[in-house]
Amino acid sequence: MTQPSNAPHFGRPDLEATVRLMAVSADGPEPAAEDRRRGVRKLLGGGLELNAIALMATSGMTALFGLVFWGVAASYPAEEVGRSSALISTAMMMSVVASLGVGLLFTRFLGSAGHRARAMVLAGYGVAAVVAVVLGGAFVLFFTDDTLFGSGSERAAFPLLVVILALFALQDWVLIGMQAARWVPIEQLLYSGLKLGLVALFAVTAMRNGIVLAWVAPAALAVLVVTPVLLLRVLPRRGSKEGAVALPGRRTLVGLFVGEYATGATSVIVPLFMPLIVVTMLGTEANAYYALPWLISEAVTVLLWNISSSYITEASNDVRQGPALMRRAWRLSWLIGVTGTPFLLVGAPWLLSLLGDAYAEEGTTLLRLMAAALPFTIVHSMYIAFSRVKQQMGRVVALQTLSAVIVVVLALVLVRPLGVAGVGVAYLCAEAIGCAIAAVPLIRAFRAAAAQDGAQQGEPESEPVTEPIGWVRAEGRT
């Protein structure tokens, strides 16, 4: 929150073996395996780091396979590549909107759902599927241009495409919520390898819709194979975790879902509107110079998002470790920031020149502005993650909406006089303002967390805490 197979190496038997292993691990690992796992966790710092590394590996692998996929797909006529790319990107965006809110609830409450975990997952799948059908159907009804859809059957199939991608994304969120993010890279590796094999096969035959089918068929296969294992074997045997955040009542849960859904909707506003603004004001060529710097900086931002997701999951599964997990996520985020920011600031011209001198000349300033925003993004995203753990969705929605509005409005004002660099200025300003708003409450949260640690260890507090720490309730305690 990516069919027939003629690539045996990535075929159904391997995926079934993987999910069987996953089911066995859910029943309980062998002592020797558990000892090895504890040793690795001790070396790397714990479940938060392991899950974050797994998610970051998934992001990198997905980006690499995506590049190779479109390189192979380029053997199709350019018109078909462009049409398929537009269909896939639109369906992916809609699937993110449909699944993100539900997925974030899974990361926070699957640990405490216990015997209700299966019902919760089924309900989430149902909600995401309905939203996906509505979004996909609305797009088909209102997009009357024949450039994307050549027949009525293609129009009818598009909502199904959105549903499959949404459920495929939710499958990963379930694994993350179960603290089993280490299985996500394996699943994505099988998916990426299979879709790459299919697009190569379909490219030989020049089959219409071959690119789209190669993208969606492995996702459908993964949903059909993995989901029954989760629903029938893994989730029914899963008990409530001690210390996990308490599962709220239905009304509260609905409110949290609405908040997460609103946040997910705002998260796609900027990627959706920025290309339209650039194309409208500067033309399609300028959009090429905008797109690559944005994708490069977005790759680093996704790494920060992986850390936040892992922190939310771990803190929700054991609120007693919340303060320690918060500090570890903070340090890991800054490790990415301290590494990524100087690299992009210095290496921006070289990275962009790989596609040509014009890309380096036109896009270097934009990429450097995006890199300069990373330290602000760390503070901003950490506060968002902390607020999610505390179930303060009003703050999350307000801050995310404000950031999206600032980026879009400033881009409308600055793109024409500054070129694509105007997008970078708009983004930097939005992240700086978000950081300024989040800094003070985040500092208070860290101080409260330190005070809680001191109280748990029986150490005298340096100064009284005048307000509750605010960690969400665990089962059997407040």
N, C-alpha and C positions, 0 to 999 in steps of 0.2 A: 505495500500500500503503500500471460503477463503478463479416431483417425487411424488411420492406418499407419503402421510403423514399418518402415523398411530399414530401420537402423537398429539392429538387435542389441547393440551395446547399451542403448538407452531405452530398451523396450520395457514392456510391462513386468516381466519377471523380476528385473532389478528393482523396480519401484515397489513391487509387492514385498520383496525381501526387506527393503528399507522400512516399510511401515510395519512389518512383522517385528523387526528389531525394536522399533519405536514402542510397539505395544508391550513387548517383553520388558523394556526398560521402565515402562509405567508400572508394571506389576512389582518391580523391585529388582535392582541389579545384584549380581553375584558379589559376595564380599570383596573378592580381589579386584573386580572392576570398580567397586565403590571406593576402595583404597586408592586406586590409580586416579580416579576422578578427584578425590580430595587432594591428592598430591598436586595435580595440575591446578586446581582452584587455589591452593595455597601459593603456588608459584606465581600465578597471574593476578592474585588479589581477591578472587571470589567469583560468585555467580554473575555479578554485575559486569565485571570485566569480560568474563567468558561470553556472556550473551551479547555484549556490545561488540566484541571482536567478531563473533559469528555474524552479526547483522552487518558490520562494516565489510566483512569478507563477501557477504552476499551482494552488497551494493557495488563493490568493485567488480565482482564476477559478472553481475548483470550488465554493468556498463560495457565491459570488455566483450561479452558475447553479443550484446546489442550492436556494437560496432561491426563485429564480424558478420552478424546476421544481415545488416543492411548493405554490407559490402558484397555478400553473395546475392542479395536481392537485386543489386544494381545490374545484374545481367538481364533483368526484365526491361522492357521499354520504359523510358523515363516517365512517360505519362502514367503507366500502371504503378510504378514505384511511388510517384507523388500521390496518386489516388489512394493506394493502400496505406501509405504513411498517414494521410489525413484521417482515414477511417480508424486506424489503430490508435493514433494519438487522441482522437476524440473519445473513443470507447474507453481508453485507459483513464482519461481525465474524469469521465462520468463514473467509472468504477471506483475511483478514489473517493469521489463525493459520496457514493452509495455505501462504501464499506468503512471509511475512516472512523466515523463516529462510533459505530458498533465495535470496530476493532479496538479502539482505545478503551472502551468499557471492558472488553475481554481482558486486556492487560491488567486492569485494576481489580476485577471482581471474580475472575475464574478461580483464583486461589481460595476464596471463601465460599464459593457456590456449593461445594460438596456434591451431594446427590442431585442437586438442581443444576449442575453444570451442563448436562446434556440438554435440558429444557432451555437453558439460557442460550446455548449455542444455536439450537434450532430456531428460537425466536429471533436471534440476531441475523441468522441466515435469511429468515423470512422477510424481515424488515429491509435488509440490504437488497434482496431480490426485487421487492416491490419498488423501492426507490430507483433501482437500476432500470426496471421496465418503464417506469414513468419518464425518466430522463431520456432513455433511448427512444421511446415512442414519441416523445415531444420533439426530439431532434428530427426523426423521420418525417413527422407531420409538417414541421415548419421549414425544413430544408428541402425546398422543391426543385433545386437545381439538379440536373441529371448527371453532373460531372462525377459525383461520388457513387450514385446508385444507378446501375444500368437496367434493372428490372424490378418488378414488384417483389419477387422472392428475396432479392438482396435487401430491400427495405424491411421486409418482414423479419429477416434474420438479424438485423442490427441490434434490436433490443436484447435478443438472446446472447449476442456477443458481449454486450455490457454485463449481463447477468453472470456469465461464465467467468469473466475477468474479476468481477466483484467477489464472487464466492472463492475464487482462487486466492485473492488477496486476503480474505477473511481466514482462510485455512492457515496462513502464516501467522495471523494475529492470534489464533487459538493456540498455536505452538508457543508463541511468545508469552501469552498469558499463563500457560502451563509451566513456564520457566524451562522450556525445551527449545530455545532459539537455536541451539546447535544443530537441530534437524533442518532448519530453514536453508542453509547453504547446500545441503545434500539434495533437498527437493528442487531447489532452483538450478542446481547443476544438471540434474536429470532433465528438467524442463527445458533449459537453455540448449543442452546438447540435442534433444529430440527436435526442437523447433528448427535448429540449424540444419540438421539432417533432412528435415522435411522441405525446407525452403530450397535446399540444393537439389533435391529430387524434383520438386515442382518447377524449378527454374529450367530444368532440362526439357520438360514437356511444355513450358510456357503456358501452363494452365491459368485461366482467368481466376482471380481471387486466390491464387496459390499462396501469395505472401500472407494474406489475412488468415487463411486456413492453417498455414504453418505456424502462425503465432498463437491461434486460439485452440487448435486441436489438442496439443499437449497439456494446456491448462485444463481443458475439459476432462482429459484422461486422469490428471492428477486429482481433480475434484471427485470423480467417480470412484477412484481407488482409495484415496486417503481418507475422505470424509466418512465413509462407512466404518472404517477402522476406528476413527476417533469417536464416533457416536455409539458404536456397538460394543467396543472393547475397552477403550482407554478411559473415556469420561465417566461411564457408570461405576468404575472401580476407584474413582478419585474421591478422596475425602477432603474435608475442609482443613486447611493448613492452620496450625496453631500460630497465633499472632497476625494472621491475615486481616486485612481491612474488612470490616463487617459489611455484608451484602445489604444495601439499603432497601427500603420498601419500594413498592412498585411506582408510587408517585414520584419519589426522589429519583429513582432510576430513570424514569421517563424524562424528568427535568435535566438530568445529567446527559442523557442521550441527545436531547434537543440542543444543549450547550455544545456538545462535541460535534454535532452535525453542523451547527452554525459556524464553529471554528473551522471545520473541514471545508465548508463552502468558501470561507474567506481565504483559505490557503491556496485555492486554485484561481482566485481573482487575478493576482499579479501575473502568474504564468500565462493566463488566458488573455489579459488585456495588453500586456507589454508588446507582444509582436504586432497586435492590431494598431497600437499607437505608432510604433516605429514605421510600419508599412504605410499607414495613412499619411504621416507627416514627412517621411524621408524616402519612402519607396522600398521595393523588395530587395534591392541590392544592399541597402543599409541594414535590413533585417538579418542578412547573412552575417554581417560584421557584429551585430548584436548577439545573435543566437549562440555562437561558440563561446565567448567570454561568460555568458550567462550559464551555459551548461557546465563549464569548468568550475565556476564558483559554486554552483548548485551541488556539484559532487562533494565538495568539502562540507557544505551545509548539511547534506544528507548524513555525513558521518556524525555530526553533532546531534542530528535527530535520532540516529541509532543509539547514541549514548543516553539521550533523554528517555527513549522508549524503554531501554533496559532498566534505567533508574526507576521509572514509574512502576514497572512490573515487580522489581525486587522490593521496593518500598511498600507496595500494596500487599505483597505476600508476607511481609514481616515488618510491621510498623515499628517494632522495638528497635530494629536496625536502621530506621529512617535517617537519623542524624549522621551516622557513619556512612551510609550509602550516599547521602547528599554530598558529603565532602569528597568521596571517591569519584562520584560523577563529575564534580567540579574540577578536580585535578585532571581527570581523563579528558575532559572537554578542553582545558587549557593546553594539554599536551598536543591535541590536534590543532588548536589555534596558534600556538607558538611555532609549530612546525609548518602549518599551511600558509599562514599570513606572509612571512618573509619569502617563502618559496614563490608564491604567486606575485608578490611585489617585484621581486628581482627577475623571475623567470617568465613574466607575462609576454614580453616581446618574442622570446624564443619559442614558447608554446604555440603562440598564434602564427608565427612564421612557418610552422610546419605545413600550414595550408596555403601559404603564399604571403608575399610581402604586403599586399594590400590588407590582409587580415591583421597583420601586426601593426601596421600604420594606423588603421582605423579603430582597432579594438583594444589596444594596449591600455589606454587611459581608463576605459570602462572596466577591464579586468582588475586593474590596480585599485580602483574605487571600491569594487566589490570585495577585494581582499582586505582593504582597510576597514570594512564594516564587520569583519569576522569577530574581533574582540567584543564589539557591542552585541553581536548576535549571541555570543556565549552567555552574557549576562541576561539578555532578553529570554533566550530559550530555557535557561536554568530556572528562571522565575516562573515561566509558563509550566514547566514540568512540576515544580514544587506546588504550584497552585492546583494542578490537576490531582496530585496526590492528596491535597487537603480538600478536594471536592469544591473548590472555589471557582466554578466555571464562569461566573459573571465576570470576574477579573480577566480570565483567559479570553473570553469572547470580546470584551471591550478592548483589550490591548491588541489582539490580533486584527480586529476590525480597524482600529486606529492606524496601525502600521500599513494595512492594505490601502486605506484611503489616502494616506500621506504619499505612498509610492505612486499611486495612479495620478493623483492631482499634480504633484510636482513634476512627474514625467510629462504630463500634458503641457505644462508651462515651460519646461526646460529642454525638451527634445529638439524643438525647432531651432533655437539659438545655439545649443551646444552639441547637437548631433546625438549619436548613440551614447556619448559620455553623459548626457543628461539623465539617462536611466540610472547610471551609476551614482550620480549625485543624489537623485531621488531616493535610491535604495539606502545609501549611506546616511542620509538625513533621517529616514524612517527608523533605521536600526539605532542610531544615536539617541533619538527621542525615546524609543522603546527602552533602551538601556537606562536613560535618565529616570524614567518612571519606575523601572523595576529595581534600581540599585538600592534605594533605601529599604524597602520591605524585604529585599533579599538579604541585606546585611543583618536586619533584625532576625530573620529566619535562621541565619547561621549562628548568631549569638544565642538565640533560644535553644538551638540544637546543642550548642556547647554547654549551656546550662543544664540541659536534660542529661547529657552524658555525665556531667559532674555529679548530678543528683543520683544517677544510677550507680556510680562508682563510690558513693558515700563521701565525696570530696566537698568541702565548703564552697559555696558559690561566691564569686568575687563581688557580685552585686545582685540584689533581689530582682526577680523577673516580675514585672508589673502586669503582664498580660499572659494569658494561656499560650502555651507553645503551639497548640492548634493542630497537632498531628491527628489524623483521622482515627476513629475508634477501631480498636481491634476486638475480635470476638471475646466476650467475657471480661472486657476491661474498657476504660475510657482514656 
